[in-house]
Amino acid sequence: MWVLSWLKVGSEHTCNWAKPLTTERHPSTARHVPDNQYMRIRFTKMQGAGNDFVVLDETTQRLQLTPAHYRFLADRHFGVGADQILTVRPAPQPDVDFEYVIHNADGGEVEQCGNGSRCFVRFVREQGLTDKTTVRVKVHGGIITLQEMPDGQVTVDMGAPVFDLPQIPFAPAHASAVTDNTWQLALGNGDAVKVGVVSMGNPHAVQVVDDVDTAPVLAQGPLIENHAAFPKRVNAGFMQVINRGAVRLRVFERGAGETLACGTGACAAVVTGIRWGLLDSRVSVQTHGGTLTIEWQGGDTSVRMTGPATTVFQGEITIPDTL
């Protein structure tokens, strides 16, 4: 049983799931998890432009969670509820401040999460893990730099976009080349879509649509995500160009489905739009969850993303013995 109470986090009143009324477990179940006998997990719920996360602190001890545990935490009916689970770990090398590990709602580990990156730096500062306003963080695909701005916004240096097809990864044998920057995918429902492919630490396929409100995100999203051209699956972006400095965007995320916002998806969309000659170097990206600002000067320069990061509540949850 959980007990619901209200806490004040920052300037906002938020809810907290307090400790279960009982902490005892049957000895036979305790043996299943000897390093974490009670499987009681402390967490922080955060969101960036509506993309929501459960954040875990493993800077002093590994929780030894399994994919089933991550799926439970992300479950909006039986767990906490989140698009991704973010884990903070100690620096694995001297030139970074922390390691940043991301698991999708389906329990699978992924390479990068842009909105989560902004929440990451807000978390480590609020928890007293660092007093730096700029931190360097190791992710699966490299190192990123996160900066908390004086106005409360967070800017992330996402690194340079990757277009090399094997590194994305993208298998061109399963697609048709339209131009150097554009590929056509034949989908299982009979649709054919033209996309730009790019990695922002994770793979993206971006298409331009007339209206994101009526775009077939839920119909085409899963088909693009699991298309044979993407050996590790892909995030599917649907971008509506408003003008050279503004777009609207929906993203069907790999392993999570459609989310209110996707930071790497916003970066990928703007990079694709710039390569196609549709956008300028600084673009406002409007998502269902909020607005992000993306900047890219082209070539091998870094993509910079700026947007909000908010702590929603903190709490504890007991993982069921049956997982």
N, C-alpha and C positions, 0 to 999 in steps of 0.2 A: 504494500500500500504506500502511496505517496501522500505527502502533506503539502498543500499549496499555500504559500505565503507570499507577501509582497515586499520587495526590496526597492531601495532607491539606488539606481546605477547612474552615476554622473548626475545630470540634471533631470533625469526621467525616472518615474516610478515604474518598476518592472516586477515581474513575477518570478518566484523562485520555487523550484521543487525541492523541498527539504528532505532530510534523511528519512528512510523508511521507518515505520514505527518499530519494526523488529529487525535486528541485524544478524540473527542466528540462522544457520543453515544446517541441513542434515549432513552428517559427516561424509556420506558417500558422494554428495555433490561438491563438497569443499575439495575433495581430492582431485576433481576435474580441473581446478584452477589454483594450484598450490601457491603460485606467486601473487595472487590477488584473490584471497579467500572469499571475500564477500562480493566481488565483482561490482562494487559500488563505484560509479564513475562520476567524477566532478567534471562539469562542462560549462562552457559559456556559449550562449546563443547570440549570433551576430548576423547582420545583413548589410550588403552593399548594393544599393539600387534595387532592393527587393530580392536579390540572389542571396539565399539564406544558408547559414552554416552552423554546425556544431564544432566548437573549437576545443581541443584537448591539449593540456600541458604535459608533455613528457620530458621536460628538461631535467627532472631528477630521477624519474623511474619510468621504464617502458610498461605500458599497460598490457602488452601482448594480445591485442585484439585480433580477431579473425574476420574474414569477410562477412560472416554471419552477424558478428557484433556490429560492424559498420552499417549493415543493412538495417538492423534493429534500431540503432540510434537515428538513422535517417527516416525511419517509418513515421508518417504523420498521424497514424492512428494508435500505434502501440509504443512508439519510442518518443524521441524529442521532436523529430521532423526537421529535415534539411535537404538542400540540394547536394551538398558535399560535406564531408567531415574533414576538418583541417587539424593537423597535428604539429605542435611546436616541439622541436627536438634540439639538443645542444649542437653547437657548431662542430661539424665533422672535420674541419680544416681551419688553419689559422687566419685565412683571409676573408672569412665570413663570420656573421654574428649568430646565426641560427640555421637549422635545417627545417624545411617546410615540406610536409608530406600531405598529399591530398588523396582522399578516397571518394569516389562517386557514391550516389545513393544505392547503386547496385552492388556495392562492396568492393569494386575493382579500384586499384590504385591508378592514378593518372598523372600526367607530367606537369600540368600547370593549371592554375585557376586565377584569372586576373582580379575579379572582384574579391576573391578570397585573400589575395595578396594585400589588398588595402586593409581588410579586416585583420590580417596577420599583424601588421605593424601597430595598429590601434590596440590589439590585444596585448602584445608584449610590453607596450608602454603602460597601459592601464594596470597590468598585473605586476608592474615593478621589475620585470625581467631585464629591462634596459632603460636608460634615461636618454638614449640617443634619439634624435628626430629623424635621422637617416640610418637605415640598417641595410646590410648586405645579407642575402639569404640564399642558401643552396636549395635548388629545386631539382627534380629528376633530370631536367634537360640542361642545367647550367646554373648560373648565378644571376639573380635580379636585385635591383636596388629599389628600396621603398622609402618614401619621404613623407612625413606628416607635415602639412603646411600650417602656417599660423591661423588660417581661417577654418581649420578643422578638416579640410579636404585632404586627401592622400594622393600623391603622385607616385606612379610606379614606372621605373625604367624597365620595360619588358624585353629589352634586347632587340636585335635586328630580326626581321621576319626571315623565314627560311623558305626558299623556293626550289631548292634541289629536290627532285621528285623522290629519290630513295630515302632522303632524310625526313620527308613529311610524315609518314611514307605514303606514296601514291604509285599505283601500278597502272601505267598508261595503256597497257595491253587490253585493259577492260574499259577503256573510254576512247572517244574520238577527239583528235586535236582540231580545234577551230582556229585558234591563233596560238602564238607562243604563250600567251597568258590565259587562255580560255580552253576549257574542255567540255565536251558534251557527254552526259551520262544517260544511258537508257535505263529507266527504272522499271521495276517489276510490274507496275500498274499500267504500263504502256506510255507513260509520260517520258519526254526527253527534255533535260534541263541543261543549260549552259552555266558552268561554274568556274570561278577562280579558286585555285587550291594553294594553300599556304599553311605553314606551321608557325604558331606563336608560342612554341614550346609544346603545343598539342595541335593535332591536325584539324583544318577547317576547309569546308567547301562553301563558297559564298555565291549566291545568285541574286540578280536584281529583279524585283517584282514591282508591279504598278502600284499596289496597295497592300501593306503588310496586314491590314485588318482582314482582308479576304484571301490572303495568300494560303496555299494548301500546306501549311506547316505540319499539321498533325498527320496528313495523308502522305506527304513526300518525305517528311523528316526521318521516320524510321527506315525508309527505303534507301535514302542517301547515307544515313548513319552506317548501315550494314552492307553497302554496295561493295562488290568485289574489287573495285579500284582502290579501296582503302583497307589494307591488311590489318590495321589496328582500329578499324572503325573511324568515324569522323564526326565532328560537330557541323551541323547543317545550318547555315545562315541565310536569312531572307531579308534583303535590304531594299528599302524604298528611298530613292534619292529625292530630297526636297529641293535642295539647291547645292551649290558647290561647297557650302560650309555646314550642311545639315543633312542627316539621314534619319530614318526610322528603321528599327531593327527588331527582328524576332529570331531566336536561335533555338533549335532543337538539339540539346546537348547530348553527347555520347554518354550513355549510362545513366542519364538523369531525366531525359525527356525535355519538353519545353520549359524554360525557366523565365522568370521575370526580367532577368538581365544576364549577360555573359560578357565578362571583361575581355577575355581573349577573343571572343567572337566579335566584339566591337572593334578591337584592333585589327582583326583579320578582314572585317568588312571595309574599314577605311583604307587599309593597305590595298585591297583589291580594287576599290573605287578609284584610288589614285593611279594605280597601274593601268586602269581602263580609261583614264583621262576624264573621269566624271567628277572628281573632288579635288579640293585644294589641300594644303598640307596640315591645316588645323580644322577639325570637324567636330561638330556637336552630334552625338549619337543618342537619339531618344529611344528608350526602351519602355516596356510596360512598367518597370520598377523605378525608373528615374533616368537622369541624363548623365552621360559620361563625355568627357572631352578627350579626343585622341589626336595626337600630333605625330607626323612622320615626314621627314625631309627627303625620303627616297633612298635608293641604293642600299648600302649596308649600314645606314644609321639606325639608331634605336627608335623604337616606338614608345611614346610616353602616353600614359593613361592617367587621367585625373578624375576623381569622383568621391562620393561619400563612403563612410564606413561607420556603422552604428552598433553599439552593444545593446542587445534587447533584454536579456536576463541571464542570470547565472543560477546553477543548481546542481543537484546530484540525482543520479538515476541508478537503479539496480538492474543489472543485466539478468534476464531469466536464465535459470539453470539448464533449460532445455535446448539452448542454442548450441 
